[in-house]
Amino acid sequence: PSKVSLIFNRGINKRTPGTFQTRVITQGVIPSLHVSYKSSKIKQYFKEDHALRTETTINNTHDFGLGRSLKNLPKLRAIGFAANCRLLEVETISQDCSLAEGVFEQVTRPQIIDGKRVSGLRFDDHRVIGLLQTLCGFLLLPNGFSNSSMREWMAQILGIPADQYSPGRMTYDLRRLRLHGLIERIPHTHRYQVTEMGTRIAFFFTKIHSRIFRPGLSQLFNGCPKAPNRMITTAINKLDHAIASLFQQA
């Protein structure tokens, strides 16, 4: 009910008369969605087993400040069409999070791809972050990169001698990156290039890790007690004090 105003674009307060509710019917029937605003309703359902039919029914024109004259029919049609569009837009926005979660799981969890098992690129793995940082450095190379060139960069990022990061180890990591869709082999060569998905994942993961994850955890556990703007630490301390005060008053 608190989201009905998003769909009908009308303000709702305690003095607004009528029924405001959202019902999702799924058990034992074809799924359907019902949204009520005063005397008007939106129904969303499958029509002849095909998705998706969205209908707005306006039973009282005064719900939208219009009279019942036929000359108002185009305005009522526009109101109903706009309500349908807003409902679909709200559903699209809410679904984006689920789609994004699917991409995150696709990258970070083990997958079976083309009948081959490939391990996940775990966000908390220092080696994975090193791989993604290296991809960021290879984005603009016109001829891509090779096993040996990436191995040199990885050794520097991990802070180990180059001979400790063997070609076989690099081949394993390149296979992971390729099967997860972050890089692709340049045809008829032994070189690779970063894909569009790889560009987005590499930038996003490395920025989150370096600018949010690491400094945030450092604040939580007093890693930098003299650092300015320690908002997380301040908020956690306030929460601790509030809980302690609540226990004392109990």
GUKOL-738659 format. One record per residue: chain; residue in three letters; residue number from 0; x, y, z of N, C-alpha, C in turn. Coordinates in steps of 0.001 Angstrom, whole numbers. Each point is the difference from the previous one (the first is absolute). Example, Ala and Ser with C-alpha at 12.3 -4.5 7.8 and 13.67 -1.06 7.14 Angstrom:
BEGIN
  lumdren  miba  lomi   n_east  n_north     n_up  ca_east  ca_north    ca_up   c_east  c_north     c_up
        A   ala     0    13190    -5690     7800     -890      1190        0      900     1200        0
        A   ser     1     -350     1050     -720      820      1190       60     -770     1090      730
This chain:
BEGIN
  lumdren  miba  lomi   n_east  n_north     n_up  ca_east  ca_north    ca_up   c_east  c_north     c_up
        A   pro     0      808    -1227        0     -808      1227        0      836     1270        0
        A   ser     1     1174      -19      642      823      1208       62      568      373    -1361
        A   lys     2      -65     -910     -970      551       275    -1321    -1087      330    -1025
        A   val     3    -1268       -6      398    -1078       256     -942      151     1370     -644
        A   ser     4      458      990      772      148      1356     -527     1028       53    -1125
        A   leu     5      962     -934      -18      973       -44    -1086     -669     -371    -1316
        A   ile     6    -1002     -856       74     -642      -507    -1204    -1014      998     -548
        A   phe     7     -864      523      872    -1065       899     -434      402     1470       18
        A   asn     8     1199      288      507      512      1371       31     -951      935      742
        A   arg     9     -546     -480     1107     -924       789      821      442     -102     1448
        A   gly    10      -57     1117      708      360        -1     1405    -1028     -722      852
        A   ile    11      459     -724     1008     -881      -734      912      387      355     1423
        A   asn    12     -984      420      793      238       261     1415    -1101     -641      819
        A   lys    13       -2      247     1308     -962      -653      886    -1438      398     -306
        A   arg    14     -194     1171     -580    -1360       477     -269     -501     -383    -1389
        A   thr    15      831     -646     -799     -426      -390    -1339     -951    -1190       92
        A   pro    16    -1256      157     -500     -958     -1109       96      293    -1077    -1035
        A   gly    17     -516    -1192      257      130     -1075     -966      895    -1120      480
        A   thr    18      175     -987     -875      809     -1182      297     1321       84     -743
        A   phe    19     1086     -252      726     1333        15     -601      694    -1301      389
        A   gln    20      199     -858     -959      623     -1274      321      645     -601    -1244
        A   thr    21      932     -898      253      658      -740    -1067      -92    -1479      341
        A   arg    22     -508     -780     -928     -117     -1439      218      712     -740    -1130
        A   val    23      765    -1003      375      641      -873     -976     -545    -1400      225
        A   ile    24     -759     -500     -962     -651     -1307      125      806    -1015     -808
        A   thr    25      506    -1032      693      846      -995     -674     -423    -1437      272
        A   gln    26     -685     -241     1100     -253     -1380      421    -1175     -600     -751
        A   gly    27      245    -1093     -731    -1054      -754     -649     -561      641    -1252
        A   val    28      527     1137     -435     -520       687    -1181     1172      561     -801
        A   ile    29     -326      515    -1184     1009       735     -758      309     1282      754
        A   pro    30     1269      329      256      337      1174      812     -625     1282     -540
        A   ser    31     -465      839      916     -570      1290     -384      303     1031     1074
        A   leu    32       18     1261     -404      287      1112      900    -1172      963      -29
        A   his    33     -438      448     1195    -1123       934      110      426     1194      846
        A   val    34     -168     1205     -538      330      1228      715    -1248      871       39
        A   ser    35     -403      445     1206    -1223       789      166      316     1413      452
        A   tyr    36     -686      980     -621       81      1400      412    -1416      554      -23
        A   lys    37     -553      286     1195    -1389       458      118     -905     -994     -737
        A   ser    38     -719      472    -1033     -902      -888     -740      640     -554    -1267
        A   ser    39     1262      286     -210      680      -416    -1219      955    -1156      294
        A   lys    40      272     -796    -1021      831     -1184      190      900     -230    -1205
        A   ile    41     1137     -619      273      859      -530    -1058       93    -1505      203
        A   lys    42     -182     -725    -1065      131     -1450       46     1050     -410    -1026
        A   gln    43      913     -848      435     1065      -473     -881      -17    -1524       19
        A   tyr    44      -70     -616    -1165     -168     -1450      -26      436     -556    -1362
        A   phe    45      -29    -1333      -92      311      -677    -1248    -1274     -111     -835
        A   lys    46       64      394    -1259    -1135      -108     -907      244    -1167     -947
        A   glu    47     -849    -1034      118      128     -1205     -816     1406     -587      106
        A   asp    48      474      -66     1268     1302      -592      326     1180      786     -561
        A   his    49     -225     1237     -377     1083       845     -482       91     1243      881
        A   ala    50     1245      385      331      211      1207      798      274     1165     -962
        A   leu    51     -426     1180      319     -531       370     1302    -1094     1007     -296
        A   arg    52    -1191     -177      527    -1099       933     -232     -168      884     1229
        A   thr    53      -29     1305     -213     -148       966     1086    -1221      860     -285
        A   glu    54     -977      -19      891    -1259       723     -206     -269      945     1161
        A   thr    55     -357     1233     -318     -436       964     1009    -1488      265     -193
        A   thr    56     -761     -139     1068    -1443       248      -26     -320     1177      905
        A   ile    57     -577     1060     -571     -385      1187      767    -1515      -27      168
        A   asn    58     -454     -321     1198    -1433      -105      266     -623     1318      427
        A   asn    59      810      932      446     -505      1308      432      955     1068     -513
        A   thr    60     -445      773     -976      874      1011     -606      423     1065      999
        A   his    61     -809      212     1039      329      1017      997     1228     -384      827
        A   asp    62      414    -1278      -54     1244      -397      669     1189      796     -534
        A   phe    63     -126      487    -1237     1091       732     -639     -402     1427     -356
        A   gly    64    -1028      498      666     -403      1394     -172     -650      302    -1329
        A   leu    65     -645     -987     -616     -656       201    -1284    -1479     -348      100
        A   gly    66     -802      661     -822    -1418      -312      -43     -265    -1223     -855
        A   arg    67    -1287     -365     -108     -366     -1217     -724     -404      262    -1441
        A   ser    68      267     1178     -494     -328       335    -1380      882     -786     -963
        A   leu    69     -556     -320    -1179      757      -743    -1003     1216      774     -495
        A   lys    70      -49     1321      113     1137       794     -475     1264     -263      834
        A   asn    71     -190     -572     1198     1145      -311      861      608    -1371     -287
        A   leu    72     -592     -731     -946      477     -1354     -287     1475      -32     -425
        A   pro    73      460      909     -885     1439       -16     -344      904      230     1213
        A   lys    74     -430      878      918      800       257     1199       57    -1239      892
        A   leu    75    -1150     -689      123      -29     -1214      814      873    -1089     -629
        A   arg    76      -53      -69    -1327      849      -980     -688     1475      295      261
        A   ala    77      375     1271      -41     1393       378      257      405     -335     1431
        A   ile    78     -918      208      961      288      -323     1405      226    -1501      161
        A   gly    79     -883     -795     -609      138     -1449       96     1271     -503     -657
        A   phe    80      320      544    -1177     1216      -427     -697     1246      375      794
        A   ala    81       -4     1201      593     1144       433      811      166     -888     1226
        A   ala    82    -1124     -407      613       69      -888     1164      594    -1349     -388
        A   asn    83     -416     -523    -1161      569     -1262     -481     1513      113     -191
        A   cys    84      420     1110     -621     1435       197     -265      790      112     1296
        A   arg    85     -566      709      999      715       155     1267      126    -1330      722
        A   leu    86    -1049     -829      -66       78     -1315      629     1107     -832     -642
        A   leu    87       54       -9    -1322     1039      -758     -693     1386      555      308
        A   glu    88       96     1330      130     1292       612      324      458     -388     1397
        A   val    89     -932       29      972      340      -391     1366      437    -1463       42
        A   glu    90     -700     -852     -744      364     -1417      -31     1373     -201     -647
        A   thr    91      293      787    -1025     1301      -102     -655     1117      396      947
        A   ile    92     -194     1108      734     1015       465      943      239    -1038     1090
        A   ser    93    -1092     -587      532      151      -988     1069      671    -1265     -508
        A   gln    94     -203     -319    -1291      591     -1213     -555     1477      169     -288
        A   asp    95      450     1255     -205     1410       231     -302      911     -598     1069
        A   cys    96     -414       93     1272      831      -525     1090      167    -1505     -123
        A   ser    97    -1083     -688     -374       88     -1452     -144      929     -377    -1143
        A   leu    98     -100      750    -1111      876      -280    -1124     1453      245      369
        A   ala    99      245     1094      735     1367       311      415      541    -1074      933
        A   glu   100     -853     -515      880      432     -1064      906      387    -1241     -794
        A   gly   101     -735     -258    -1082      334     -1138     -840     1369      138     -643
        A   val   102      340     1214     -436     1324       241     -581     1084     -203     1047
        A   phe   103     -244      493     1226      976      -148     1075      258    -1475      286
        A   glu   104    -1072     -799       80      160     -1429      260      679     -699    -1175
        A   gln   105     -315      435    -1211      619      -600    -1179     1514      154       25
        A   val   106      469     1144      499     1437       272       14      680     -625     1213
        A   thr   107     -628       79     1164      689      -361     1244     -174    -1450      415
        A   arg   108     -984     -707     -553     -231     -1386      402      473     -980    -1075
        A   pro   109      341    -1229      402      370     -1010     -997    -1142     -232     -986
        A   gln   110      346     -242    -1255     -997      -194    -1042      357    -1214     -847
        A   ile   111    -1021     -560     -637      211     -1018    -1024     -260      682    -1334
        A   ile   112     1052      223     -784     -108       745    -1246      486     -887    -1142
        A   asp   113     -886     -232     -966      317      -892    -1126      460    -1364      490
        A   gly   114     -638     -479     1068      340     -1298      550     1271      -39      814
        A   lys   115      617     1157      220     1254        67      753     -228      747     1300
        A   arg   116      560     -543     1077     -115       681     1284     1083     1059      115
        A   val   117     -411     1196      378      946      1095      171     -232      624     1367
        A   ser   118     1075      198      744     -126       559     1349     -398     1466      -66
        A   gly   119     -617      478     1076     -464      1376       47     1137      990      232
        A   leu   120     -265     1250     -375      943      1094      253     -460      714     1263
        A   arg   121      403     -515     1143     -496       479     1287      446     1428      264
        A   phe   122     -966      816      439      261      1415      239     1002      208     1125
        A   asp   123       60     -939      955      895       161     1150     1378     -619     -235
        A   asp   124      271     -445    -1216     1275      -644     -324      977     1055     -527
        A   his   125     1123      161      698     1001       997     -394      511     -253    -1413
        A   arg   126      123    -1257     -365      471      -338    -1346    -1014      419    -1062
        A   val   127    -1277     -169      278    -1044       413     -944       12     1511     -180
        A   ile   128      108      735     1100       66      1460     -102     1218      413     -820
        A   gly   129     1109     -720      167     1187       273     -805     -256     -228    -1483
        A   leu   130     -720    -1073     -327     -345      -265    -1397     -844     1128     -582
        A   leu   131     -981      459      764     -883      1066     -481      750     1319     -134
        A   gln   132      904      285      929      818      1207     -112      866      -52    -1258
        A   thr   133      510    -1169     -298      814      -158    -1205     -833      220    -1256
        A   leu   134    -1230     -509      -12     -876       217    -1153     -237     1488     -235
        A   cys   135     -142      769     1084     -194      1448     -140     1189      636     -716
        A   gly   136     1195     -524      224     1189       536     -653      141     -419    -1449
        A   phe   137     -745    -1053     -408      116      -520    -1363    -1145      443     -915
        A   leu   138     -895      847      475    -1208       322     -757      299      653    -1343
        A   leu   139      988      875      -44      239       812    -1196     1098     -550     -902
        A   leu   140      490    -1195      274     1043      -578     -846     -604     -446    -1332
        A   pro   141      458      549    -1126     -629      -324    -1294      175    -1455     -413
        A   asn   142     1090     -628      427      258     -1389     -389     -255     -990     1132
        A   gly   143     -699      450     1038     -291      -890     1105     1229     -306      839
        A   phe   144      -38    -1137      683     1096      -374      895      214    -1510      -63
        A   ser   145     1156     -413      467      366     -1418      -42      116     -566     1407
        A   asn   146      210    -1300       76      212      -668     1280     1199      606      721
        A   ser   147     1095      184     -711     1225       481      646     -121     1441      478
        A   ser   148     -639      874     -801     -119      1401      415     -902      139     1218
        A   met   149    -1072     -776       45     -884        76     1156      671     -611     1227
        A   arg   150      807    -1028     -218      682      -644     1127      979      967      667
        A   glu   151      669      827     -776      918       989      562     -741     1013      872
        A   trp   152    -1142      472     -499     -793       959      776     -523     -630     1278
        A   met   153     -476    -1232     -103     -561      -665     1172     1051     -201     1082
        A   ala   154     1206     -348     -390     1074      -186      981      280     1303      739
        A   gln   155      -24     1125     -722      232      1294      640    -1134      354      959
        A   ile   156    -1232     -227     -422    -1148       331      847      -18     -852     1266
        A   leu   157      324    -1281     -140        3      -897     1157     1262      134      838
        A   gly   158      992      705     -517     1236       206      751      847    -1244      128
        A   ile   159       49     -802    -1069      789     -1229       20      922      -16    -1211
        A   pro   160     1099     -772       53      866      -125    -1174     -765     -606    -1175
        A   ala   161      358      395    -1204     -710      -462    -1190       37    -1516     -142
        A   asp   162     1100     -642      444       95     -1453     -159     -927     -757      951
        A   gln   163     -546      692     1006     -953      -650      908    -1429        2     -559
        A   tyr   164     -197      777    -1062    -1312        -2     -660      205     -681    -1348
        A   ser   165     -152    -1298       -5      391      -823    -1141     -936      201    -1191
        A   pro   166      458     -350    -1221     -878        60    -1172    -1244     -869      162
        A   gly   167      143    -1159      660    -1159      -856      230    -1026      651      902
        A   arg   168      474      684     1005     -902       715      908     -720     1119     -745
        A   met   169      739      686     -881     -604      1068     -781    -1027     -555     -982
        A   thr   170      321    -1149     -600     -942      -638     -924    -1305     -345      703
        A   tyr   171      105     -488     1236    -1185      -323      794     -850     1251      228
        A   asp   172      650     1120      349     -742      1233      256     -605      567    -1281
        A   leu   173      728      -89    -1105     -540       467    -1280    -1225     -818     -400
        A   arg   174       52    -1293      277    -1157      -857     -300    -1207      432      815
        A   arg   175      214      301     1283    -1110       466      839     -594     1291     -551
        A   leu   176      863      942     -322     -471      1282     -523     -753     -179    -1320
        A   arg   177      500     -893     -846     -636      -206    -1311    -1356     -678      130
        A   leu   178      -81    -1061      795    -1261      -726      124    -1061      805      738
        A   his   179      421      920      848     -963       877      661     -378     1200     -866
        A   gly   180      590       95    -1182     -398      1037     -942      693     1335      162
        A   leu   181     1089       53      782      673      1274      229     1067      299    -1054
        A   ile   182      537    -1033     -621      953       186    -1095     -372     -959    -1123
        A   glu   183      563      237    -1181     -211      -900    -1129     1298     -116     -788
        A   arg   184      183    -1138     -631     1213      -207     -785     -133      712    -1349
        A   ile   185     1046      699     -414       22       619    -1319      196    -1108    -1034
        A   pro   186     -897     -109     -991       68     -1122     -953     1377     -160     -646
        A   his   187      407    -1263     -119     1243      -398     -673     1256      519      703
        A   thr   188     -113      300     1290     1164       450      776      -35     -661     1371
        A   his   189     1059      232      765       39      -441     1393     -152     1197      943
        A   arg   190     -664     1035     -489     -184      1212      785    -1476      158      367
        A   tyr   191     -239      840      983    -1355       190      524     -339     1488       20
        A   gln   192    -1298      280       64     -475      1367      180    -1148        3     1009
        A   val   193     -174     1128      660    -1031       129     1030    -1347      231     -673
        A   thr   194    -1035     -730      427    -1342       174     -551     -691     1201      645
        A   glu   195    -1158      353     -549     -784      1098      583     -408     -338     1432
        A   met   196     -442    -1237      217     -349      -423     1351     1223       44      907
        A   gly   197     1150     -447     -524     1224        22      789      399     1401      405
        A   thr   198     -201      965     -902      308      1398      317     -832      481     1176
        A   arg   199    -1296     -266      -46     -902       471     1055      288     -690     1337
        A   ile   200      163    -1316      -53      259      -745     1235     1337      406      607
        A   ala   201     1033      127     -825     1331       336      509        4     1370      667
        A   phe   202     -583      994     -658      -43      1340      577     -818       20     1287
        A   phe   203    -1186     -603      -44     -905        70     1149      577     -730     1203
        A   phe   204      474    -1228     -197      526      -784     1119     1229      655      616
        A   thr   205      914      485     -837     1223       595      546     -292     1301      730
        A   lys   206     -928      809     -522     -348      1252      677     -681     -280     1335
        A   ile   207     -930     -952        9     -681      -353     1247     1011     -510     1028
        A   his   208      929     -827     -439      984      -587      912      933     1057      580
        A   ser   209      478      909     -855     1005       968      456     -599     1210      704
        A   arg   210    -1233      394     -374     -551      1250      529    -1091     -194     1048
        A   ile   211     -562    -1202       84    -1072      -246      976      356    -1149      934
        A   phe   212      318    -1159     -570      204     -1202      805     1181      141      958
        A   arg   213     1164      332     -523     1194        95      849      -86     1141     1010
        A   pro   214     -272     1247     -424      -79      1074     1002    -1160     -173      966
        A   gly   215    -1103     -597     -476    -1138      -220      892      325     -969     1115
        A   leu   216      625    -1129     -356      403      -964     1024     1062      582      920
        A   ser   217      878      826     -560     1024       639      824     -641      875     1068
        A   gln   218    -1067      720     -373     -707       826      980     -698     -858     1048
        A   leu   219     -611    -1075     -442     -740      -855      937      899     -546     1099
        A   phe   220     1247     -294     -347      910      -620      961     1153      921      385
        A   asn   221     -244     1323      -96      956      1012      454     1376     -155     -634
        A   gly   222        3     -314    -1296     1277      -116     -682      704     1336     -168
        A   cys   223     -785     1091     -112      574      1347     -160     -673      933     1005
        A   pro   224      362      -81     1279     -695       786     1028      118     1501     -186
        A   lys   225     1027      484     -706      179      1438     -177     -556      505    -1332
        A   ala   226     -588     -894     -795     -527       416    -1298    -1234      879      180
        A   pro   227     -150     1065     -825    -1176       870      105    -1232     -661     -622
        A   asn   228    -1172      559      324    -1261      -437     -605     -238    -1504      159
        A   arg   229      182     -475     1217     -203     -1432      264    -1475     -227      325
        A   met   230     -856      155    -1031    -1450       -32      201     -484    -1362      472
        A   ile   231      577    -1072     -545     -445     -1337      386      301     -259     1469
        A   thr   232     1214      354      429      368      -196     1401     -913      798      915
        A   thr   233     -277     1248     -371     -883       846      807    -1391     -607      109
        A   ala   234     -526     -482    -1126    -1342      -590        4      -44    -1275      835
        A   ile   235     1024     -857     -132       42     -1242      775       97      299     1491
        A   asn   236      820      997      367      135       365     1415    -1321      499      568
        A   lys   237     -725      801     -778    -1311       479      446     -961    -1168      201
        A   leu   238       54     -964     -915     -862     -1175      129      354     -792     1251
        A   asp   239     1300     -192      259      432      -719     1204     -487      701     1264
        A   his   240      137     1326       39     -440       759     1170    -1518      -97      185
        A   ala   241     -737       52    -1115    -1460       -76       81     -449    -1359      527
        A   ile   242      644    -1078     -470     -357     -1343      469      358     -161     1475
        A   ala   243     1184      493      389      405       -86     1409     -957      776      892
        A   ser   244     -425     1174     -465     -950       804      773    -1339     -710      135
        A   leu   245     -426     -659    -1071    -1266      -738       33       60    -1133     1015
        A   phe   246     1127     -717       43      152     -1082      971      -14      535     1436
        A   gln   247      630     1150      204       41       578     1342    -1386      424      478
        A   gln   248     -844      436     -932    -1342       457      359     -984    -1146      148
        A   ala   249      368    -1169     -493     -934     -1138       38     -181     -521     1428
